[in-house]
Amino acid sequence: MLPESPCTRTRLAAAKIGNVDACSCGMIHLNLGATTLRFTPTAFELLGAMIDEARRERAAADDPLIAAPRELPEAEAGGPGQA
């Protein structure tokens, strides 16, 4: 059975790699290409903190292979034109 009132989404952010939507049901949707991950607001905040920590560790790394940022080709980054 379908719900009486479908959820509505509000776009919070968008980039070539995907987007983030807040849903009226209280979930946060992280859309990466054909994959959508749904998070509670608390889990989404924890994900953000984990990514921030990884970015700090990467920036502080002595290993140039870890620390050196590189541009990803559009298809590898999940951008337009990816099959």
Summary of the structure (lengths in Angstrom):
residues: 83
radius of gyration: 16.3
end to end distance: 33.0
largest distance: 55.7
contacts: 157
relative contact order: 0.13
helix: 29%
strand: 28%
